Structures are given as structure tokens and as C-alpha cells.
Amino acid sequence: MRIGMTFVGVNIFLENMVFGAVLIAAVAITIDRSKIAVIK
């Protein structure tokens, strides 16, 4: 993913922000929400 953005010419700061957002989204999708206790 990073190589592709560098090849296209994306700014390094924007590249890091996009990579971080994708990483956070991937963790949020894969986490099992039923095992997390919610304080009420």
C-alpha cells in the first residue's frame, strides 16, 4: 500500500495518516465486540 502511494506521489504525511486510518479500521473490524465489557 505504501509503495503504491509513494509511486503515485502522495505526500509522506498524508501517506502516514492514511496508513494509520486503515490500520485502526482493520483492528476495529476484526475485534470481537461481544467479549468487551461495557460499563453502564
PQR file of N, CA, C, O and H, with PARSE charges and radii, in Angstrom:
ATOM      1  N   MET A   1       0.833  -1.184   0.000 -0.4000 1.5000
ATOM      2  CA  MET A   1       0.000   0.000   0.000 -0.0000 2.0000
ATOM      3  C   MET A   1       0.880   1.251   0.000  0.5500 1.7000
ATOM      4  O   MET A   1       0.646   2.183  -0.769 -0.5500 1.4000
ATOM      5  N   ARG A   2       1.881   1.262   0.858 -0.4000 1.5000
ATOM      6  CA  ARG A   2       2.752   2.440   0.916 -0.0000 2.0000
ATOM      7  C   ARG A   2       3.538   2.633  -0.376  0.5500 1.7000
ATOM      8  O   ARG A   2       3.740   3.761  -0.826 -0.5500 1.4000
ATOM      9  H   ARG A   2       2.071   0.505   1.483  0.4000 1.0000
ATOM     10  N   ILE A   3       3.977   1.535  -0.963 -0.4000 1.5000
ATOM     11  CA  ILE A   3       4.735   1.642  -2.210 -0.0000 2.0000
ATOM     12  C   ILE A   3       3.857   2.247  -3.302  0.5500 1.7000
ATOM     13  O   ILE A   3       4.317   3.066  -4.097 -0.5500 1.4000
ATOM     14  H   ILE A   3       3.813   0.619  -0.598  0.4000 1.0000
ATOM     15  N   GLY A   4       2.601   1.839  -3.332 -0.4000 1.5000
ATOM     16  CA  GLY A   4       1.678   2.377  -4.328 -0.0000 2.0000
ATOM     17  C   GLY A   4       1.448   3.866  -4.155  0.5500 1.7000
ATOM     18  O   GLY A   4       1.428   4.612  -5.134 -0.5500 1.4000
ATOM     19  H   GLY A   4       2.227   1.173  -2.686  0.4000 1.0000
ATOM     20  N   MET A   5       1.274   4.306  -2.902 -0.4000 1.5000
ATOM     21  CA  MET A   5       1.052   5.734  -2.663 -0.0000 2.0000
ATOM     22  C   MET A   5       2.307   6.537  -2.978  0.5500 1.7000
ATOM     23  O   MET A   5       2.221   7.647  -3.503 -0.5500 1.4000
ATOM     24  H   MET A   5       1.290   3.700  -2.107  0.4000 1.0000
ATOM     25  N   THR A   6       3.475   5.978  -2.659 -0.4000 1.5000
ATOM     26  CA  THR A   6       4.723   6.664  -2.982 -0.0000 2.0000
ATOM     27  C   THR A   6       4.897   6.755  -4.493  0.5500 1.7000
ATOM     28  O   THR A   6       5.343   7.778  -5.013 -0.5500 1.4000
ATOM     29  H   THR A   6       3.545   5.076  -2.232  0.4000 1.0000
ATOM     30  N   PHE A   7       4.547   5.691  -5.187 -0.4000 1.5000
ATOM     31  CA  PHE A   7       4.659   5.664  -6.655 -0.0000 2.0000
ATOM     32  C   PHE A   7       3.752   6.704  -7.301  0.5500 1.7000
ATOM     33  O   PHE A   7       4.124   7.333  -8.292 -0.5500 1.4000
ATOM     34  H   PHE A   7       4.185   4.860  -4.764  0.4000 1.0000
ATOM     35  N   VAL A   8       2.554   6.882  -6.732 -0.4000 1.5000
ATOM     36  CA  VAL A   8       1.609   7.861  -7.270 -0.0000 2.0000
ATOM     37  C   VAL A   8       2.055   9.282  -6.934  0.5500 1.7000
ATOM     38  O   VAL A   8       1.718  10.220  -7.657 -0.5500 1.4000
ATOM     39  H   VAL A   8       2.252   6.371  -5.927  0.4000 1.0000
ATOM     40  N   GLY A   9       2.809   9.452  -5.846 -0.4000 1.5000
ATOM     41  CA  GLY A   9       3.311  10.765  -5.475 -0.0000 2.0000
ATOM     42  C   GLY A   9       2.552  11.410  -4.336  0.5500 1.7000
ATOM     43  O   GLY A   9       2.483  12.636  -4.250 -0.5500 1.4000
ATOM     44  H   GLY A   9       3.082   8.691  -5.259  0.4000 1.0000
ATOM     45  N   VAL A  10       1.976  10.593  -3.453 -0.4000 1.5000
ATOM     46  CA  VAL A  10       1.229  11.115  -2.311 -0.0000 2.0000
ATOM     47  C   VAL A  10       2.218  11.678  -1.290  0.5500 1.7000
ATOM     48  O   VAL A  10       3.294  11.115  -1.086 -0.5500 1.4000
ATOM     49  H   VAL A  10       2.032   9.597  -3.523  0.4000 1.0000
ATOM     50  N   ASN A  11       1.851  12.779  -0.656 -0.4000 1.5000
ATOM     51  CA  ASN A  11       2.655  13.403   0.386 -0.0000 2.0000
ATOM     52  C   ASN A  11       2.920  12.395   1.501  0.5500 1.7000
ATOM     53  O   ASN A  11       2.030  11.621   1.851 -0.5500 1.4000
ATOM     54  H   ASN A  11       0.977  13.235  -0.822  0.4000 1.0000
ATOM     55  N   ILE A  12       4.132  12.389   2.066 -0.4000 1.5000
ATOM     56  CA  ILE A  12       4.516  11.416   3.090 -0.0000 2.0000
ATOM     57  C   ILE A  12       3.649  11.555   4.345  0.5500 1.7000
ATOM     58  O   ILE A  12       3.327  10.552   4.983 -0.5500 1.4000
ATOM     59  H   ILE A  12       4.855  13.018   1.782  0.4000 1.0000
ATOM     60  N   PHE A  13       3.267  12.784   4.707 -0.4000 1.5000
ATOM     61  CA  PHE A  13       2.413  12.999   5.878 -0.0000 2.0000
ATOM     62  C   PHE A  13       1.035  12.397   5.646  0.5500 1.7000
ATOM     63  O   PHE A  13       0.497  11.718   6.521 -0.5500 1.4000
ATOM     64  H   PHE A  13       3.528  13.598   4.189  0.4000 1.0000
ATOM     65  N   LEU A  14       0.467  12.639   4.485 -0.4000 1.5000
ATOM     66  CA  LEU A  14      -0.839  12.083   4.140 -0.0000 2.0000
ATOM     67  C   LEU A  14      -0.762  10.560   4.042  0.5500 1.7000
ATOM     68  O   LEU A  14      -1.697   9.858   4.426 -0.5500 1.4000
ATOM     69  H   LEU A  14       0.904  13.191   3.774  0.4000 1.0000
ATOM     70  N   GLU A  15       0.349  10.061   3.529 -0.4000 1.5000
ATOM     71  CA  GLU A  15       0.556   8.616   3.422 -0.0000 2.0000
ATOM     72  C   GLU A  15       0.517   7.963   4.803  0.5500 1.7000
ATOM     73  O   GLU A  15      -0.105   6.915   4.978 -0.5500 1.4000
ATOM     74  H   GLU A  15       1.109  10.631   3.217  0.4000 1.0000
ATOM     75  N   ASN A  16       1.176   8.577   5.778 -0.4000 1.5000
ATOM     76  CA  ASN A  16       1.170   8.046   7.143 -0.0000 2.0000
ATOM     77  C   ASN A  16      -0.224   8.112   7.759  0.5500 1.7000
ATOM     78  O   ASN A  16      -0.628   7.192   8.470 -0.5500 1.4000
ATOM     79  H   ASN A  16       1.682   9.428   5.636  0.4000 1.0000
ATOM     80  N   MET A  17      -0.959   9.183   7.496 -0.4000 1.5000
ATOM     81  CA  MET A  17      -2.310   9.307   8.045 -0.0000 2.0000
ATOM     82  C   MET A  17      -3.234   8.250   7.453  0.5500 1.7000
ATOM     83  O   MET A  17      -4.029   7.650   8.177 -0.5500 1.4000
ATOM     84  H   MET A  17      -0.631   9.931   6.919  0.4000 1.0000
ATOM     85  N   VAL A  18      -3.143   8.017   6.158 -0.4000 1.5000
ATOM     86  CA  VAL A  18      -3.978   7.004   5.508 -0.0000 2.0000
ATOM     87  C   VAL A  18      -3.626   5.623   6.032  0.5500 1.7000
ATOM     88  O   VAL A  18      -4.518   4.823   6.315 -0.5500 1.4000
ATOM     89  H   VAL A  18      -2.497   8.504   5.569  0.4000 1.0000
ATOM     90  N   PHE A  19      -2.340   5.333   6.166 -0.4000 1.5000
ATOM     91  CA  PHE A  19      -1.906   4.031   6.670 -0.0000 2.0000
ATOM     92  C   PHE A  19      -2.418   3.810   8.095  0.5500 1.7000
ATOM     93  O   PHE A  19      -2.874   2.714   8.420 -0.5500 1.4000
ATOM     94  H   PHE A  19      -1.615   5.983   5.936  0.4000 1.0000
ATOM     95  N   GLY A  20      -2.348   4.830   8.945 -0.4000 1.5000
ATOM     96  CA  GLY A  20      -2.849   4.724  10.312 -0.0000 2.0000
ATOM     97  C   GLY A  20      -4.350   4.512  10.357  0.5500 1.7000
ATOM     98  O   GLY A  20      -4.842   3.718  11.159 -0.5500 1.4000
ATOM     99  H   GLY A  20      -1.977   5.721   8.682  0.4000 1.0000
ATOM    100  N   ALA A  21      -5.081   5.214   9.504 -0.4000 1.5000
ATOM    101  CA  ALA A  21      -6.538   5.060   9.464 -0.0000 2.0000
ATOM    102  C   ALA A  21      -6.931   3.659   9.012  0.5500 1.7000
ATOM    103  O   ALA A  21      -7.868   3.073   9.554 -0.5500 1.4000
ATOM    104  H   ALA A  21      -4.681   5.858   8.853  0.4000 1.0000
ATOM    105  N   VAL A  22      -6.224   3.119   8.025 -0.4000 1.5000
ATOM    106  CA  VAL A  22      -6.508   1.760   7.557 -0.0000 2.0000
ATOM    107  C   VAL A  22      -6.188   0.752   8.649  0.5500 1.7000
ATOM    108  O   VAL A  22      -6.929  -0.213   8.838 -0.5500 1.4000
ATOM    109  H   VAL A  22      -5.462   3.595   7.585  0.4000 1.0000
ATOM    110  N   LEU A  23      -5.101   0.965   9.364 -0.4000 1.5000
ATOM    111  CA  LEU A  23      -4.720   0.063  10.454 -0.0000 2.0000
ATOM    112  C   LEU A  23      -5.764   0.075  11.566  0.5500 1.7000
ATOM    113  O   LEU A  23      -6.148  -0.987  12.057 -0.5500 1.4000
ATOM    114  H   LEU A  23      -4.499   1.749   9.210  0.4000 1.0000
ATOM    115  N   ILE A  24      -6.225   1.245  11.967 -0.4000 1.5000
ATOM    116  CA  ILE A  24      -7.255   1.358  13.005 -0.0000 2.0000
ATOM    117  C   ILE A  24      -8.557   0.727  12.540  0.5500 1.7000
ATOM    118  O   ILE A  24      -9.222   0.040  13.316 -0.5500 1.4000
ATOM    119  H   ILE A  24      -5.913   2.107  11.568  0.4000 1.0000
ATOM    120  N   ALA A  25      -8.928   0.949  11.299 -0.4000 1.5000
ATOM    121  CA  ALA A  25     -10.155   0.355  10.762 -0.0000 2.0000
ATOM    122  C   ALA A  25     -10.062  -1.164  10.747  0.5500 1.7000
ATOM    123  O   ALA A  25     -11.039  -1.843  11.061 -0.5500 1.4000
ATOM    124  H   ALA A  25      -8.388   1.507  10.669  0.4000 1.0000
ATOM    125  N   ALA A  26      -8.905  -1.706  10.389 -0.4000 1.5000
ATOM    126  CA  ALA A  26      -8.731  -3.158  10.352 -0.0000 2.0000
ATOM    127  C   ALA A  26      -8.860  -3.757  11.748  0.5500 1.7000
ATOM    128  O   ALA A  26      -9.472  -4.812  11.911 -0.5500 1.4000
ATOM    129  H   ALA A  26      -8.111  -1.154  10.134  0.4000 1.0000
ATOM    130  N   VAL A  27      -8.299  -3.107  12.744 -0.4000 1.5000
ATOM    131  CA  VAL A  27      -8.410  -3.594  14.121 -0.0000 2.0000
ATOM    132  C   VAL A  27      -9.852  -3.503  14.590  0.5500 1.7000
ATOM    133  O   VAL A  27     -10.348  -4.427  15.235 -0.5500 1.4000
ATOM    134  H   VAL A  27      -7.801  -2.249  12.612  0.4000 1.0000
ATOM    135  N   ALA A  28     -10.535  -2.405  14.278 -0.4000 1.5000
ATOM    136  CA  ALA A  28     -11.926  -2.227  14.695 -0.0000 2.0000
ATOM    137  C   ALA A  28     -12.838  -3.272  14.062  0.5500 1.7000
ATOM    138  O   ALA A  28     -13.798  -3.718  14.689 -0.5500 1.4000
ATOM    139  H   ALA A  28     -10.132  -1.655  13.755  0.4000 1.0000
ATOM    140  N   ILE A  29     -12.549  -3.660  12.840 -0.4000 1.5000
ATOM    141  CA  ILE A  29     -13.381  -4.656  12.158 -0.0000 2.0000
ATOM    142  C   ILE A  29     -13.142  -6.051  12.722  0.5500 1.7000
ATOM    143  O   ILE A  29     -14.084  -6.832  12.856 -0.5500 1.4000
ATOM    144  H   ILE A  29     -11.768  -3.298  12.330  0.4000 1.0000
ATOM    145  N   THR A  30     -11.891  -6.373  13.055 -0.4000 1.5000
ATOM    146  CA  THR A  30     -11.561  -7.735  13.475 -0.0000 2.0000
ATOM    147  C   THR A  30     -11.763  -7.994  14.962  0.5500 1.7000
ATOM    148  O   THR A  30     -11.783  -9.151  15.380 -0.5500 1.4000
ATOM    149  H   THR A  30     -11.125  -5.738  12.946  0.4000 1.0000
ATOM    150  N   ILE A  31     -11.912  -6.952  15.767 -0.4000 1.5000
ATOM    151  CA  ILE A  31     -12.061  -7.159  17.213 -0.0000 2.0000
ATOM    152  C   ILE A  31     -13.436  -7.771  17.504  0.5500 1.7000
ATOM    153  O   ILE A  31     -14.433  -7.422  16.872 -0.5500 1.4000
ATOM    154  H   ILE A  31     -11.895  -6.012  15.427  0.4000 1.0000
ATOM    155  N   ASP A  32     -13.466  -8.680  18.463 -0.4000 1.5000
ATOM    156  CA  ASP A  32     -14.720  -9.336  18.839 -0.0000 2.0000
ATOM    157  C   ASP A  32     -15.406  -8.476  19.898  0.5500 1.7000
ATOM    158  O   ASP A  32     -15.016  -8.490  21.066 -0.5500 1.4000
ATOM    159  H   ASP A  32     -12.656  -8.963  18.977  0.4000 1.0000
ATOM    160  N   ARG A  33     -16.416  -7.739  19.490 -0.4000 1.5000
ATOM    161  CA  ARG A  33     -17.071  -6.787  20.391 -0.0000 2.0000
ATOM    162  C   ARG A  33     -17.897  -7.465  21.477  0.5500 1.7000
ATOM    163  O   ARG A  33     -18.208  -6.831  22.486 -0.5500 1.4000
ATOM    164  H   ARG A  33     -16.733  -7.728  18.542  0.4000 1.0000
ATOM    165  N   SER A  34     -18.259  -8.717  21.305 -0.4000 1.5000
ATOM    166  CA  SER A  34     -19.081  -9.402  22.304 -0.0000 2.0000
ATOM    167  C   SER A  34     -18.289  -9.710  23.570  0.5500 1.7000
ATOM    168  O   SER A  34     -18.882  -9.935  24.625 -0.5500 1.4000
ATOM    169  H   SER A  34     -18.007  -9.232  20.486  0.4000 1.0000
ATOM    170  N   LYS A  35     -16.963  -9.724  23.484 -0.4000 1.5000
ATOM    171  CA  LYS A  35     -16.138 -10.038  24.651 -0.0000 2.0000
ATOM    172  C   LYS A  35     -15.747  -8.796  25.447  0.5500 1.7000
ATOM    173  O   LYS A  35     -15.144  -8.914  26.514 -0.5500 1.4000
ATOM    174  H   LYS A  35     -16.481  -9.541  22.627  0.4000 1.0000
ATOM    175  N   ILE A  36     -16.080  -7.619  24.948 -0.4000 1.5000
ATOM    176  CA  ILE A  36     -15.725  -6.377  25.627 -0.0000 2.0000
ATOM    177  C   ILE A  36     -16.845  -5.991  26.582  0.5500 1.7000
ATOM    178  O   ILE A  36     -18.004  -5.874  26.185 -0.5500 1.4000
ATOM    179  H   ILE A  36     -16.570  -7.524  24.082  0.4000 1.0000
ATOM    180  N   ALA A  37     -16.483  -5.795  27.847 -0.4000 1.5000
ATOM    181  CA  ALA A  37     -17.475  -5.401  28.846 -0.0000 2.0000
ATOM    182  C   ALA A  37     -17.730  -3.899  28.735  0.5500 1.7000
ATOM    183  O   ALA A  37     -16.794  -3.100  28.687 -0.5500 1.4000
ATOM    184  H   ALA A  37     -15.541  -5.891  28.170  0.4000 1.0000
ATOM    185  N   VAL A  38     -18.985  -3.535  28.695 -0.4000 1.5000
ATOM    186  CA  VAL A  38     -19.366  -2.130  28.614 -0.0000 2.0000
ATOM    187  C   VAL A  38     -19.850  -1.691  29.986  0.5500 1.7000
ATOM    188  O   VAL A  38     -20.727  -2.321  30.576 -0.5500 1.4000
ATOM    189  H   VAL A  38     -19.745  -4.183  28.734  0.4000 1.0000
ATOM    190  N   ILE A  39     -19.277  -0.614  30.486 -0.4000 1.5000
ATOM    191  CA  ILE A  39     -19.669  -0.099  31.800 -0.0000 2.0000
ATOM    192  C   ILE A  39     -20.936   0.723  31.637  0.5500 1.7000
ATOM    193  O   ILE A  39     -20.979   1.666  30.847 -0.5500 1.4000
ATOM    194  H   ILE A  39     -18.564  -0.103  30.007  0.4000 1.0000
ATOM    195  N   LYS A  40     -21.972   0.356  32.392 -0.4000 1.5000
ATOM    196  CA  LYS A  40     -23.246   1.079  32.304 -0.0000 2.0000
ATOM    197  C   LYS A  40     -23.534   1.805  33.593  0.5500 1.7000
ATOM    198  O   LYS A  40     -24.564   2.470  33.711 -0.5500 1.4000
ATOM    199  H   LYS A  40     -21.937  -0.410  33.034  0.4000 1.0000
TER
END
